[in-house]
């Protein structure tokens, strides 16, 4: 039954849940029993699969699911660890072929947010929202999206704040306005509503800081001037990153994307002869072998693997995409063996969540609490944290990702100085009160 559910297409799984009258559900880690428990017998096979997984599962506190009343859309909130505070991370709107693919992406992304938030010195835990696209729905129809995201906001309200969402891949600022209309547990709302809006620009600035730290680490005093950078993905983060790199005086930027319209639009807006951009097919990874100093993955994850790593010509890999390593332990080692300096993604792409985290305390522009992440004076800044991790990796003959993960995991279990491990208490209450019995149309208070 476990294999059958895992390999099931997402929309068929949604149909099964609806048929069985399951509109909300959870898979929660029971600390006393040391196993994952399911809210419904139907989902027990998924609970066993998650609990036995050694790649993506790391004692995640809870996975919460909802079938959206509009368009039968699967919506989820993945909560990894809430010791430092409420789980925080954006909501992704993406296409998933199978239930396993959906679950694995959410688990991996939530764990990454725990580490990202901890290394950034934020008093947030790690979580991620995942909405699986229903292929039968018009994805660009404003009315359809408004219903889906407002229902997602109602879903978060029902979860009582154990997870706070924000913008992520496939989700826009306009979508966040709909989430905000139904819950207070969200950030990255539009400026017109008192929020910080799209976090892509500060994210790109953070990636540049990581690149500068890596180049300086390789050769003290060296800068980005005169370097060649290959950028995979020209979307929300890729475009401003290209602009910042050109401002830094790079000699050339080679960029690619699967969208012809996007490539054309970005090329027109940048209007710089140092940018060479092209359109590629969805499964074309030839750009990864570009002759460059720095490779910046800024699209989907798992792009660094045994197929692509042997072809890399870059000396440094530093980008914005989450989970760039297909297998963290294996692929980080492969990069080290090729003498390629890898800057872990969750170390440098923090600025989106940093902007969102400060927003809850009121939006301030410019915000000194944000700018300190981008400078070189604060101990937790991107530049100084990157160099510290690269130094430890070199002196200890370990990989940068392993050093960064170990440091982040140690920081992530520190309890919030005011609220302690409150998120776990919220989750315990949700289980005890059978939150899933409340209809999505009438969220629990």
C-alpha positions in Angstrom: 0.0 0.0 0.0 2.9 2.3 0.8 4.4 2.0 -2.7 1.0 2.4 -4.3 0.4 5.7 -2.5 3.9 7.0 -3.1 3.8 6.3 -6.8 0.3 7.6 -7.1 -0.2 10.8 -9.3 -1.0 13.8 -7.1 -4.4 14.4 -8.5 -5.4 10.8 -8.1 -4.3 11.0 -4.5 -6.4 14.1 -4.1 -9.4 12.2 -5.5 -8.8 9.4 -3.1 -8.7 11.8 -0.1 -11.9 13.4 -1.3 -13.6 10.1 -1.9 -12.7 9.0 1.7 -13.9 12.3 3.1 -10.4 13.4 4.2 -10.2 17.2 3.6 -7.4 17.9 6.2 -4.8 15.5 7.5 -1.4 15.3 9.2 1.7 13.2 9.6 3.3 14.1 12.9 6.4 12.8 14.6 5.6 11.4 18.1 8.7 12.0 20.2 7.7 9.4 22.9 7.1 6.6 20.4 9.9 7.9 18.1 7.8 7.3 15.0 5.6 9.3 12.6 1.9 9.0 13.2 -1.0 9.7 10.8 -4.3 11.4 11.5 -6.1 8.8 9.3 -5.5 5.1 8.8 -5.5 5.7 5.1 -2.2 7.6 5.5 -0.4 5.2 7.8 1.7 3.9 4.8 2.9 7.4 4.2 3.8 7.8 7.9 5.9 4.6 7.7 7.6 5.8 4.6 8.6 9.1 6.0 9.7 7.7 9.4 11.9 5.1 7.7 13.5 7.5 5.2 17.1 8.5 5.9 17.6 11.0 3.1 15.1 13.7 3.5 13.4 13.0 6.9 15.1 14.4 10.0 12.5 14.1 12.8 10.3 16.7 11.1 7.7 17.8 13.7 4.8 17.7 11.3 3.4 17.5 7.8 0.0 19.1 7.4 -2.2 18.6 4.3 -5.4 20.1 2.9 -7.4 19.5 -0.2 -8.4 22.9 -1.3 -12.2 23.3 -1.8 -11.5 25.2 -5.0 -10.2 23.0 -7.8 -9.2 20.0 -5.7 -5.7 21.3 -5.1 -3.3 19.6 -2.6 -1.9 22.1 -0.2 0.7 21.4 2.5 2.7 22.9 5.3 5.9 21.1 6.2 7.3 21.9 9.6 10.8 20.7 10.4 12.0 22.2 13.7 10.6 25.0 15.8 13.1 25.2 18.7 14.2 28.7 17.6 10.6 29.9 16.9 7.7 29.4 14.5 8.6 27.5 11.4 9.1 30.0 8.6 9.6 29.6 4.8 7.8 30.4 1.6 5.0 28.6 -0.1 5.9 26.9 -3.4 3.3 26.4 -6.2 4.8 23.7 -8.4 4.0 20.6 -10.5 4.6 17.2 -8.9 4.2 13.9 -10.7 3.8 11.7 -7.7 3.0 11.8 -4.0 6.5 10.8 -3.2 7.9 13.7 -5.2 5.6 16.1 -3.4 6.5 14.8 0.1 10.2 14.6 -0.6 10.4 18.2 -1.9 8.5 19.5 1.1 10.6 17.6 3.7 13.9 18.7 2.0 12.9 22.3 1.7 11.6 22.6 5.3 14.9 21.1 6.6 16.8 23.6 4.4 14.9 26.5 6.0 15.7 25.3 9.5 19.4 25.5 8.6 19.1 28.7 6.7 17.3 30.5 9.5 19.7 29.2 12.1 22.8 30.3 10.2 21.3 33.7 9.7 20.9 34.2 13.4 17.1 34.4 13.1 14.8 33.3 15.9 12.7 31.3 13.5 12.3 27.6 13.0 12.2 25.9 9.6 9.2 25.2 7.4 7.9 25.2 3.9 4.6 25.5 2.1 3.9 23.4 -0.9 0.9 23.7 -3.2 0.7 21.1 -6.0 -0.6 22.5 -9.2 -3.8 20.9 -10.6 -3.1 20.6 -14.3 -6.8 21.0 -15.1 -6.9 24.5 -13.7 -5.9 27.7 -15.5 -2.7 28.5 -13.6 -2.6 32.2 -14.7 -6.3 33.0 -14.1 -6.4 35.6 -11.3 -9.7 34.5 -9.9 -8.6 30.9 -9.7 -5.3 31.8 -8.0 -7.2 34.1 -5.6 -9.4 31.3 -4.4 -6.4 28.8 -4.0 -4.3 31.2 -2.0 -7.1 32.5 0.2 -7.9 28.9 1.1 -4.2 28.4 1.8 -4.5 31.3 4.2 -7.5 29.7 5.9 -5.4 26.5 6.2 -2.6 28.4 8.0 -5.1 30.0 10.4 -6.2 26.4 11.3 -2.6 25.6 12.1 -2.5 28.3 14.8 0.8 29.8 13.8 3.1 26.8 14.0 4.1 27.8 10.4 4.4 31.3 8.9 4.5 31.5 5.2 6.0 33.8 2.6 6.6 34.0 -1.2 8.5 31.3 -3.0 8.8 29.8 -6.5 5.5 30.0 -8.4 4.0 32.4 -5.9 3.7 36.2 -6.4 3.2 39.2 -4.2 -0.4 39.4 -5.4 -0.9 35.8 -4.2 0.5 36.7 -0.8 -2.1 39.4 -0.5 -4.8 36.7 -0.8 -3.1 34.6 1.9 -2.9 37.7 4.1 -6.6 38.3 3.6 -7.3 35.0 5.4 -4.5 34.8 8.0 -2.1 36.8 10.1 0.6 34.1 9.8 2.3 35.4 6.6 5.0 37.8 5.5 6.2 39.2 2.1 2.8 40.9 1.7 2.6 43.8 -0.8 4.0 47.2 0.2 0.5 48.7 -0.1 -0.5 46.4 2.9 2.5 47.4 4.9 4.9 44.6 3.8 8.2 44.2 2.1 6.9 42.7 -1.1 9.0 40.6 -3.4 12.1 39.3 -1.6 14.0 38.4 -4.8 16.2 41.5 -5.0 17.6 41.1 -1.5 18.1 37.4 -2.2 20.2 38.3 -5.2 22.3 40.7 -3.1 23.0 38.0 -0.7 24.2 35.6 -3.4 26.6 38.3 -4.6 28.0 38.5 -1.0 28.6 34.7 -1.0 30.4 35.0 -4.3 32.6 37.8 -3.0 33.5 35.8 0.1 34.4 32.7 -2.0 36.6 34.6 -4.4 38.3 36.4 -1.6 38.9 33.1 0.2 40.6 31.6 -2.8 42.8 34.7 -3.3 42.8 37.3 -0.6 41.8 40.7 -1.8 40.4 39.4 -5.1 37.0 40.7 -6.3 34.3 39.9 -8.9 35.8 42.4 -11.3 36.8 40.8 -14.6 35.3 37.4 -13.7 32.9 35.3 -15.9 29.8 34.1 -14.2 27.3 31.5 -15.5 23.7 32.0 -14.3 21.2 29.1 -14.6 17.7 30.6 -14.5 16.8 34.2 -15.3 13.7 34.6 -13.2 12.9 36.5 -10.0 16.4 36.1 -8.5 18.4 35.4 -11.7 17.5 38.7 -13.3 18.6 41.1 -10.5 21.6 38.9 -9.8 22.7 39.5 -13.4 22.3 43.2 -12.9 24.3 43.3 -9.6 27.1 41.2 -11.2 27.4 43.6 -14.1 27.5 46.5 -11.6 30.4 44.8 -9.9 32.4 44.9 -13.1 32.3 41.2 -14.2 33.7 40.6 -17.7 30.8 38.4 -18.9 27.6 36.8 -17.7 26.4 33.7 -19.5 22.8 33.0 -18.6 20.1 30.6 -19.8 16.4 29.8 -19.1 13.7 27.5 -20.5 11.3 30.5 -21.2 11.9 32.3 -24.5 9.8 35.2 -23.4 11.8 35.6 -20.2 15.1 35.4 -21.9 14.0 38.0 -24.4 12.5 40.3 -21.8 15.6 40.2 -19.4 18.0 40.7 -22.3 16.0 43.8 -23.4 15.9 45.2 -19.8 19.5 44.6 -19.0 20.7 45.9 -22.4 24.4 45.1 -21.8 26.7 43.5 -24.3 28.4 41.6 -21.5 25.3 39.5 -21.1 25.0 36.4 -23.4 21.7 34.7 -22.9 20.0 31.7 -24.6 16.9 29.6 -24.4 17.3 25.9 -23.5 15.1 22.9 -23.5 13.7 21.8 -20.1 16.0 18.9 -19.7 19.1 20.5 -21.2 21.9 20.9 -18.6 24.7 21.7 -21.1 24.9 25.2 -19.6 26.3 23.7 -16.4 29.6 23.0 -18.4 30.0 26.7 -19.2 33.6 28.0 -19.2 33.4 30.4 -16.2 34.9 31.3 -12.9 31.6 31.0 -11.0 28.5 28.9 -11.6 25.3 30.3 -10.1 22.4 27.8 -10.1 19.2 30.0 -9.7 16.5 27.7 -10.9 15.4 24.3 -9.6 17.3 22.0 -7.2 19.3 18.8 -7.6 21.3 20.2 -10.5 24.7 19.2 -9.0 25.0 15.4 -9.3 27.2 12.7 -10.8 26.1 13.6 -14.3 26.8 17.3 -14.2 29.7 17.7 -11.7 32.4 16.0 -13.9 31.6 18.5 -16.6 31.9 21.7 -14.5 34.6 24.2 -15.5 33.8 26.7 -12.7 36.1 27.1 -9.8 33.2 28.3 -7.5 29.6 27.2 -7.3 27.4 29.8 -5.5 23.8 30.4 -6.4 20.2 31.0 -5.1 18.5 27.8 -5.9 17.5 25.6 -2.9 18.9 22.1 -2.6 21.4 22.3 -5.4 23.0 19.1 -4.4 21.0 16.0 -5.5 22.5 14.1 -2.6 24.3 16.3 -0.1 26.8 13.8 1.3 27.7 12.3 -2.1 27.7 15.4 -4.3 29.5 17.7 -1.9 32.3 15.2 -1.8 32.4 15.0 -5.6 32.8 18.8 -5.8 35.6 18.7 -3.2 37.4 15.9 -5.2 37.4 18.2 -8.2 38.7 21.1 -6.2 35.5 23.1 -6.9 34.6 25.5 -4.0 30.9 25.0 -3.2 29.1 27.7 -1.2 26.0 26.0 0.4 22.8 27.5 -0.9 21.2 27.8 2.5 24.1 30.0 3.6 23.8 32.7 0.9 20.2 32.7 -0.3 18.9 33.7 3.1 17.9 37.3 2.3 14.4 36.5 1.3 13.5 35.0 4.7 15.6 37.7 6.5 13.4 40.4 4.9 10.3 38.5 5.8 11.4 37.8 9.4 12.0 41.5 10.1 8.6 42.4 8.5 6.7 40.9 11.4 8.2 43.5 13.7 7.1 46.3 11.3 8.5 47.2 7.9 11.4 49.6 7.9 13.3 50.8 4.7 16.2 50.8 4.8 16.4 48.3 7.7 19.7 48.1 9.5 18.8 44.6 10.7 18.7 43.6 7.1 21.7 45.5 5.9 24.0 43.9 8.5 23.6 40.6 6.7 25.1 42.1 3.6 28.0 43.8 5.2 31.3 42.5 6.6 31.2 43.7 10.2 28.5 41.5 11.8 29.6 38.0 12.8 26.5 36.4 11.3 26.8 38.3 8.0 26.8 36.2 4.8 30.4 37.2 4.0 31.9 36.4 7.4 29.8 33.2 7.9 30.8 31.9 4.4 34.5 32.6 5.0 34.3 31.0 8.5 32.7 27.8 7.0 35.1 27.6 4.1 38.1 28.0 6.5 36.9 25.2 8.8 36.2 23.0 5.8 39.8 23.5 4.5 41.6 23.0 7.8 39.4 20.0 8.8 39.5 18.4 5.4 35.7 18.4 5.3 33.2 19.6 2.8 31.7 23.1 3.1 28.2 21.7 3.1 28.9 19.3 6.0 30.5 22.0 8.1 27.6 24.4 7.4 25.0 21.7 8.1 26.7 20.7 11.4 26.9 24.3 12.5 23.3 25.0 11.5 22.0 21.9 13.2 23.7 22.8 16.4 22.2 26.3 16.3 18.8 25.1 15.3 18.1 23.3 18.6 18.7 26.4 20.7 15.4 27.4 22.3 13.7 30.7 21.6 14.9 33.1 24.3 11.3 34.2 25.1 8.9 31.5 23.9 11.0 28.4 24.1 9.9 25.4 22.0 6.4 26.8 21.6 5.9 25.4 18.1 6.0 21.9 19.4 3.3 22.8 21.9 1.1 24.1 19.2 1.5 21.0 17.1 0.7 18.8 20.2 -2.5 20.9 20.6 -3.5 20.4 17.0 -3.2 16.7 17.3 -5.0 16.6 20.6 -7.9 18.8 19.3 -8.2 16.9 16.0 -7.8 20.0 14.0 -8.4 18.1 10.8 -12.0 17.5 11.7 -12.7 21.2 10.9 -13.9 21.7 7.3 -11.5 23.9 5.1 -14.5 26.1 4.5 -14.8 26.9 8.2 -11.3 27.1 9.6 -10.8 26.5 13.3 -10.2 29.6 15.4 
